[in-house]
């Protein structure tokens, strides 16, 4: 397949490399790393093993790439206001788009540029970091769960799952997008948020701090309550599993913490704001999430000062 990866950072670089290694014609769109990727390709690191992978091209935009069979979106949701314009030259009449972005509200943005039935959302349960331009390191390759932007599993979902599975990614289809979104947010909301609100700390510090660990659990229960109220509930075992998985991550820096430390815009709306709106809209009080959002905004304001 001819594949464009929009946003070749940590996630984008990892999956671009795997898809290229599987034999696909992969074109990388990267804001800052495109020159290095053009010359050196991508270097994938996984627990002491390294794989160098060449891609078909790397550039800052998709004008020269043209329509693709598949577009993989891994940009931060903060880029969503310009995302339809970025996607336009990559889209043909049969192009599929899979968004691997964090948070809620992403498929609605992409639907401004193409029909819902060709949009797939993938949720990545992984620990992957970009450690240098074109160099991607993973401590947990994890898995990806994909769902249709609207409705049940459809041919677009089936195709995307098969492509990723053939590239060596643990991938499966889910019947409901919102269901898997809430499951992912059960981890993202507390750990991305507390890593900033707690003073730029890693996940192991959160777990070791009794107050912060308890706040993480309270936040997860609020997310669980919101998901149940909207008809997409997950069980207590999923909540407990988030703590067990995080222990194995060690001193992990969540993506929002990296954005905060490096002075980039933090994905407040997608990860915390939209879930709060949906939960409150379903009649669920989420005071701990309200508090967390306020703390994150204050930390960002202090950073700017």
C-alpha positions as a printed Julia matrix, in Angstrom:
305×3 Matrix{Float64}:
   0.0    0.0    0.0
   0.97   3.62  -0.44
   0.87   4.98   3.11
   1.41   8.47   4.5
   2.2    8.94   8.18
   1.22  12.42   9.32
   3.3   13.42  12.32
   6.39  11.23  12.39
   7.33  11.63  16.02
   7.23   8.84  18.6
   4.11   6.93  17.55
   4.35   7.97  13.93
   8.0    7.0   13.66
   7.45   3.61  15.28
   4.54   2.59  13.05
   6.06   4.18   9.92
   9.14   2.03  10.48
   7.17  -1.16  11.02
   4.94  -0.54   7.99
   7.94   0.23   5.78
   9.72  -2.88   7.03
   6.62  -4.87   6.07
   7.06  -3.73   2.46
   4.7   -0.78   2.17
   5.57   2.46   0.38
   5.69   4.77   3.38
   5.88   8.56   3.16
   6.64  10.44   6.39
   5.32  13.91   7.09
   7.34  15.45   9.91
   7.48  19.04  11.03
  11.1   19.02  12.2
  12.68  15.63  11.44
  11.92  15.25   7.73
  15.42  16.19   6.52
  17.12  13.63   8.76
  14.58  10.92   7.98
  15.09  11.55   4.26
  18.82  10.9    4.59
  19.05   8.29   7.34
  15.6    6.76   7.54
  14.24   5.67  10.92
  16.0    3.84  13.72
  13.69   1.71  15.87
  14.93   0.6   19.3
  13.24  -2.06  21.37
  14.84  -3.45  24.54
  18.4   -3.47  23.24
  17.58  -4.35  19.65
  17.88  -1.81  16.83
  16.41  -1.83  13.34
  17.25   0.77  10.67
  14.44   1.3    8.17
  14.32   3.36   4.98
  11.09   5.06   3.9
   9.94   6.19   0.46
  10.12   9.88   1.34
  10.02  12.39   4.17
   8.81  15.96   3.92
   7.15  18.75   5.85
   3.88  18.48   3.93
   2.04  16.11   1.63
   1.83  18.16  -1.56
   4.47  16.07  -3.32
   3.15  12.78  -1.92
  -0.31  12.88  -3.44
  -3.26  10.58  -2.76
  -2.54   7.47  -0.71
  -4.26   4.18   0.04
  -3.91   4.75   3.77
  -3.12   7.79   5.9
  -2.0    7.28   9.51
  -2.5   10.37  11.67
  -0.26  10.62  14.74
  -0.11  14.39  15.24
  -1.05  15.86  18.6
  -4.69  16.91  18.81
  -3.45  20.48  19.24
  -2.82  20.4   15.47
  -6.46  19.54  14.72
  -7.45  23.07  13.6
  -5.17  22.68  10.54
  -5.47  18.9   10.14
  -8.13  18.9    7.35
  -5.85  21.15   5.28
  -2.85  18.86   5.91
  -4.85  15.8    4.86
  -6.36  17.25   1.68
  -3.51  16.45  -0.78
  -3.21  12.9    0.62
  -6.84  11.94   0.06
  -8.24  10.11  -2.94
 -11.73   8.66  -3.51
 -10.88   5.42  -1.67
  -8.27   6.59   0.87
  -8.64   5.23   4.4
  -7.54   7.31   7.38
  -6.68   5.86  10.78
  -6.11   8.33  13.6
  -3.89   7.18  16.47
  -4.27  10.47  18.35
  -4.97  10.74  22.06
  -8.25  11.94  23.48
 -11.75  12.56  22.16
 -13.01  14.62  19.23
 -10.41  13.64  16.62
 -12.61  11.73  14.18
 -15.04  14.64  14.09
 -12.23  16.88  12.86
 -11.09  14.43  10.18
 -14.7   14.05   9.02
 -14.5   17.66   7.83
 -12.27  16.36   5.03
 -13.77  12.94   4.2
 -16.69  10.55   4.87
 -16.99   8.89   8.28
 -17.14   5.4    6.77
 -13.49   5.69   5.65
 -12.22   6.92   9.06
 -10.87   4.51  11.65
  -9.73   5.39  15.17
  -6.92   3.45  16.78
  -6.01   3.61  20.47
  -2.4    2.74  21.29
  -1.63   1.14  24.65
   2.16   1.55  24.46
   5.26   3.23  25.9
   7.07   4.81  22.96
   9.35   7.85  22.89
  11.25   9.81  20.26
  14.73  10.06  21.78
  16.4   11.9   18.86
  15.42  13.0   15.34
  14.31   9.86  13.52
  15.18   7.64  16.51
  12.29   5.89  18.27
  12.61   3.86  21.45
   9.95   1.61  22.96
   9.89   0.02  26.38
   6.43  -1.46  25.81
   5.29  -2.2   22.24
   1.87  -2.99  23.68
  -1.16  -3.19  21.45
  -3.55  -1.18  19.3
  -7.33  -1.38  19.29
  -9.23  -0.01  16.31
 -12.86   0.97  15.81
 -15.02   2.65  13.19
 -15.5    6.39  13.53
 -19.22   5.62  13.56
 -21.1    2.39  14.0
 -19.88  -1.19  14.13
 -16.79  -2.84  12.67
 -16.74  -2.14   8.92
 -14.45  -2.92   5.96
 -12.24   0.11   6.73
 -11.58  -1.19  10.24
 -10.92  -4.72   8.99
  -8.42  -3.47   6.41
  -6.52  -1.29   8.88
  -6.35  -4.07  11.46
  -5.0   -6.5    8.86
  -2.35  -4.02   7.64
  -1.07  -3.34  11.16
  -1.17  -7.0   12.18
   0.83  -7.98   9.1
   3.44  -5.41  10.17
   3.85  -7.16  13.52
   1.6   -4.94  15.63
  -0.75  -6.57  18.14
  -3.95  -5.16  16.68
  -7.63  -6.03  17.06
 -10.99  -4.52  16.16
 -13.42  -3.11  18.71
 -17.15  -2.78  18.2
 -17.43   0.7   19.75
 -15.07   3.66  19.42
 -16.32   5.5   22.48
 -15.95   2.35  24.56
 -12.26   2.0   23.76
 -11.74   5.77  24.11
 -12.94   5.66  27.71
 -10.72   2.65  28.41
  -7.67   4.52  27.14
  -8.63   7.68  29.02
  -8.74   5.63  32.22
  -4.92   5.75  32.03
  -4.33   8.98  30.12
  -6.43  11.27  32.29
  -4.72  10.51  35.62
  -1.16   9.75  34.57
  -0.72  12.4   31.86
  -2.42  14.92  34.14
  -0.76  14.17  37.46
   2.66  14.02  35.85
   2.23  17.75  35.15
   0.16  18.75  38.19
   2.5   16.85  40.51
   5.48  18.92  39.41
   6.86  17.37  36.2
   7.17  13.85  37.59
   7.31  10.38  36.03
   4.73   7.63  36.49
   6.78   5.71  39.06
   6.81   8.79  41.31
   3.02   9.04  41.06
   2.62   5.4   42.06
   5.03   5.76  44.99
   3.27   8.87  46.36
   0.24   7.81  48.48
  -1.74  10.98  47.84
  -1.09  11.07  44.1
  -1.73   7.33  43.71
  -5.06   7.75  45.47
  -5.91  10.73  43.26
  -5.15   8.57  40.22
  -7.61   5.97  41.46
 -10.31   8.59  42.14
  -9.84  10.01  38.64
 -10.14   6.53  37.14
 -13.38   5.93  39.03
 -14.77   9.22  37.71
 -13.85   8.16  34.17
 -15.47   4.79  34.82
 -18.65   6.46  36.07
 -18.8    8.71  33.01
 -18.32   5.77  30.67
 -21.08   3.8   32.43
 -23.46   6.77  32.27
 -22.89   7.04  28.52
 -23.44   3.31  28.02
 -19.82   2.27  27.46
 -18.77   1.12  30.9
 -15.67  -0.86  31.83
 -15.19  -2.96  34.96
 -13.08  -2.61  38.1
 -10.56  -5.09  36.72
  -9.7   -2.61  33.97
  -9.08   0.07  36.61
  -6.76  -2.19  38.57
  -4.98  -3.26  35.39
  -3.94   0.36  34.75
  -1.89   0.35  37.94
  -0.35  -3.04  37.2
   0.7   -2.0   33.7
   2.12   1.29  34.94
   4.37  -0.47  37.46
   6.06  -2.24  34.54
   6.7    1.06  32.76
   9.26   2.22  35.32
  10.13   5.96  35.29
   7.97   6.7   32.24
   7.35  10.23  30.96
   3.81  10.48  29.52
   3.45  12.39  26.26
   1.76  15.37  27.91
   4.62  15.7   30.37
   7.12  15.78  27.5
   5.07  18.48  25.76
   4.93  20.46  29.02
   8.66  20.2   29.69
   9.61  21.1   26.13
   7.34  24.13  26.07
   4.83  22.78  23.56
   1.07  23.12  23.72
  -0.54  20.48  25.94
  -3.58  18.53  24.67
  -5.92  19.83  27.35
  -9.14  19.73  25.36
  -8.77  16.26  23.85
  -7.48  14.41  26.91
  -9.32  16.21  29.74
 -11.75  18.83  28.45
 -13.92  16.8   26.06
 -14.23  13.79  28.42
 -15.33  16.19  31.17
 -17.99  17.68  28.87
 -19.29  14.25  27.92
 -19.3   13.0   31.49
 -21.05  16.06  32.9
 -23.46  15.96  29.97
 -24.43  12.45  31.08
 -25.1   13.74  34.59
 -21.86  12.61  36.25
 -20.11  14.87  38.74
 -16.35  14.8   38.12
 -14.86  17.13  40.75
 -11.41  15.54  40.77
 -11.12  15.99  37.0
 -12.24  19.62  37.31
  -9.54  20.12  39.94
  -6.91  18.43  37.8
  -7.65  20.57  34.74
  -7.37  23.7   36.88
  -4.0   22.54  38.23
  -2.67  21.74  34.75
  -3.69  25.18  33.48
  -1.96  26.83  36.44
   1.25  24.86  35.8
   1.18  25.9   32.15
   0.6   29.53  33.11
   3.54  29.38  35.54
   5.73  27.85  32.83
   4.91  30.68  30.45
   5.62  33.26  33.15
